[in-house]
Amino acid sequence: MYRCFQLLDADRMELVMAVDWTAQGDLFEGCNCNLLCPCHVSFRQPPTMGYCDTIWAVSFEQGSYGDVDLAGLNAAIFLHCLGNMADGDWTTVLYVDDRSSPEQDQALRAIFSGDDGGPWGVMSQFYTDGKYAAIKRVPLEMTIDGRTRTITAPDRLFLEMQTLRGGEDRQGLVTINNLRNVIHGNEHVMGLSNFNVKDETMTWEYQGKHGLYSKFDWSGG
């Protein structure tokens, strides 16, 4: 459903179309903090190394932005933040799946920019000037193989997250429940991550750091 809103300020008046959208799928992450990332518990906690380098990998299992189907698409967001994440000024980049149609591309950009509400409307408040430093269409390959989740943008980005083994038989998952998080689902499955970024905006590489995944359920409009 589409809804019109009239925005007023001292200089202008315009109509803006808000689009209702929903999305469900798989979200996993890696960051340069040791397990468990203090920032994941609270943005006000200092990161392990005094700064944060993070990747979020998103796989849409189902979803729609107005009449646009989002199922099967991927996205990646990565950032660099000095000091506590709550202080903002994150240098943040969005990679959009290059398999997306023009309509899907526009939908993904609107969702992750927070223009049509939802959790990314909250997250984008922490970005430098409230915007991505860059948005790029790139090939994004996502795989889930047992305990391992991987996303790859050839020659640009790699993230591998492998779940920890829990329980008496070491075959179970290590989970955290009911930890409030803007973008993640209720149950967070803990893991370790290996990842690197080779982008014009930033370059870094880490091994054996914080990782986790959850099932997300977002909506906005």
C-alpha positions in Angstrom: 0.0 0.0 0.0 1.2 3.5 -0.8 0.5 6.5 1.4 1.0 10.2 0.8 2.3 12.6 3.4 2.6 16.3 3.2 5.8 17.7 4.6 6.1 21.3 5.7 9.0 23.5 6.7 9.8 27.2 6.5 10.8 27.1 2.8 8.9 24.3 1.1 5.9 22.0 0.9 6.0 18.7 -1.0 4.3 15.4 -1.2 6.2 12.3 -0.3 5.0 8.7 -1.1 5.6 6.2 1.7 5.6 2.6 0.7 4.5 -0.3 3.0 7.0 -3.1 3.0 7.8 -6.3 4.8 10.9 -8.6 4.7 12.0 -11.8 6.4 15.2 -13.8 6.0 18.7 -14.5 7.3 21.0 -11.9 8.8 24.6 -12.6 9.9 27.5 -10.4 11.0 31.1 -10.2 11.8 33.0 -7.5 13.5 36.6 -6.9 14.8 35.5 -7.2 18.5 36.3 -10.3 20.5 33.3 -12.6 21.2 30.8 -11.4 22.4 30.9 -7.9 20.8 30.1 -5.4 23.6 28.5 -3.1 21.0 26.0 -5.8 20.2 24.8 -5.7 23.8 24.7 -1.9 23.8 26.0 0.8 21.4 27.1 2.6 24.6 29.7 -0.1 25.4 33.2 0.5 24.1 34.4 -1.8 21.3 37.2 -4.3 22.1 39.8 -2.4 20.0 38.4 1.1 20.6 36.8 1.2 17.1 34.4 -1.0 15.2 34.7 -2.6 11.7 31.5 -4.5 11.0 29.8 -6.4 8.1 26.1 -7.3 8.0 25.0 -9.8 5.4 21.3 -10.0 4.5 19.5 -12.7 2.6 15.8 -12.1 1.8 13.9 -15.3 2.0 10.6 -13.4 1.3 9.4 -9.9 1.3 7.7 -7.2 -0.7 8.2 -3.4 -1.1 4.8 -2.3 -2.3 4.2 -4.6 -5.3 8.0 -5.4 -5.7 9.0 -8.9 -4.7 12.3 -9.1 -2.7 12.6 -12.9 -2.3 16.1 -14.3 -3.2 18.0 -11.0 -3.1 21.1 -10.3 -1.0 22.7 -7.2 0.4 25.7 -6.3 2.5 26.4 -3.3 4.7 29.8 -2.5 6.2 31.1 0.3 8.4 33.9 1.8 10.3 33.2 3.6 13.6 35.7 5.3 15.9 34.9 5.0 19.6 31.4 4.0 20.9 28.9 3.3 18.2 26.3 5.4 20.1 28.3 8.5 19.3 27.6 8.0 15.6 29.6 9.3 12.6 29.8 5.8 11.1 31.4 5.6 7.6 28.9 3.1 6.1 28.7 1.5 2.7 25.8 -0.5 1.1 26.3 -3.2 -1.5 23.1 -4.0 -3.5 22.7 -7.3 -5.3 23.5 -6.8 -9.0 20.8 -9.4 -9.9 18.1 -7.0 -8.8 15.8 -5.4 -11.4 15.6 -1.6 -11.4 12.5 -1.7 -9.3 14.1 -4.1 -6.8 17.3 -2.0 -6.7 15.2 1.1 -5.8 13.3 -0.9 -3.2 16.5 -2.2 -1.5 18.0 1.3 -1.5 14.8 2.7 0.1 14.7 0.0 2.8 18.4 0.2 3.8 18.5 4.0 3.7 15.6 4.1 6.1 13.5 6.4 3.8 10.4 4.2 4.4 10.9 3.5 8.1 11.6 0.2 9.7 14.8 -0.7 11.6 17.2 0.9 9.1 15.5 4.2 9.7 16.9 3.9 13.2 20.3 2.7 12.1 20.9 5.4 9.5 20.7 8.0 12.2 24.2 6.9 13.3 25.7 7.2 9.8 27.9 10.3 8.9 25.4 12.9 7.8 22.7 10.2 8.0 23.8 8.8 4.6 25.8 6.0 3.1 29.3 7.0 2.0 28.6 4.9 -1.1 26.0 2.6 -2.6 27.2 0.1 -5.2 25.7 -2.7 -7.3 27.9 -5.7 -7.0 27.7 -9.5 -7.4 26.8 -11.0 -4.0 26.9 -14.7 -3.5 25.4 -16.1 -0.3 25.8 -19.7 0.9 24.6 -21.6 4.0 26.3 -24.9 4.5 25.6 -26.6 7.9 27.1 -24.4 10.5 28.8 -22.0 8.1 27.3 -18.9 6.4 29.3 -17.0 3.8 28.8 -14.0 1.6 31.2 -13.0 -1.1 31.5 -10.0 -3.4 34.5 -11.0 -5.6 37.6 -8.9 -5.0 35.6 -6.6 -2.7 34.2 -8.3 0.4 34.2 -11.7 2.2 32.5 -12.8 5.4 32.4 -16.3 6.8 30.6 -17.0 10.1 30.7 -20.4 11.7 28.5 -21.2 14.7 29.9 -22.2 18.1 29.2 -25.7 19.4 27.1 -26.0 22.6 25.3 -28.5 24.8 26.6 -31.6 26.5 27.2 -33.3 23.1 28.8 -30.2 21.5 26.3 -30.6 18.7 23.9 -27.9 19.7 24.0 -24.1 19.1 25.0 -21.4 21.5 22.2 -18.9 21.6 21.2 -15.6 23.3 17.5 -14.8 23.7 15.6 -11.7 24.4 18.5 -9.3 23.8 16.9 -6.3 22.3 18.4 -5.4 18.9 17.2 -3.1 16.2 17.9 -5.3 13.2 18.2 -8.9 14.6 15.5 -11.4 15.5 14.8 -12.5 19.1 17.3 -15.5 19.0 20.9 -14.7 18.3 23.1 -17.7 17.4 26.7 -17.1 18.3 29.7 -17.9 16.2 33.2 -16.8 15.1 33.9 -14.9 11.9 36.6 -14.3 9.3 36.2 -11.4 7.0 37.8 -8.7 4.8 36.8 -5.6 2.9 38.7 -4.2 0.0 36.7 -1.1 -1.0 37.6 2.4 -2.1 36.2 3.7 1.2 38.0 1.3 3.6 40.2 -1.8 3.7 40.6 -4.3 6.5 40.9 -8.0 7.4 40.2 -10.0 10.5 40.3 -13.6 11.6 38.5 -15.4 14.5 36.4 -12.5 15.7 32.8 -12.0 16.8 30.1 -13.5 14.7 26.4 -14.3 15.0 23.2 -14.8 13.0 19.5 -14.5 13.4 16.3 -14.6 11.5 15.0 -11.1 10.9 11.4 -9.9 10.4 11.3 -6.2 9.3 8.5 -3.9 8.2 8.1 -0.2 7.4 6.1 2.3 5.4 
